[in-house]
Amino acid sequence: MSDCHVRRIIAISSIGIYDKALKPVLIPYRKLADIVEASGLDYTILRPDWFTDGEEVDYALTLKGEPESGKAISRKSIASFVSTLVRDPEKHIKENLGISKPG
């Protein structure tokens, strides 16, 4: 990314990667988050709940270290949030965010 002068990455990880008893299936998602946070790049990491095919755009964000809340989120909601980051590249820099449908 540095060779191509790309400074920003938006990474999709997973809910549950900071649970004390990390499930083996989540290990690669945790590694992704750790690598991105240590990269020196401007980043936003998203930790979505399960995906749905719903048509609604409705999401809530939680910061890393806050309890994850909410429920399964539509792919459309995730895409909507990512598009806000693309349109406003200074938003949520160096943040690791849970994203889910408000419960």
Buried (B, 14 or more C-beta within 10 A) or exposed (E): EEEEEEEBEBBBBBBBBBEEEEEEEBEEBBEBBEEBBEEEBBBBBBBBBEBBEBEEBBBBBBEBEEEBEBEBBBEBBBEBBBEEBEEEEEEBEEBBBBBBBEE
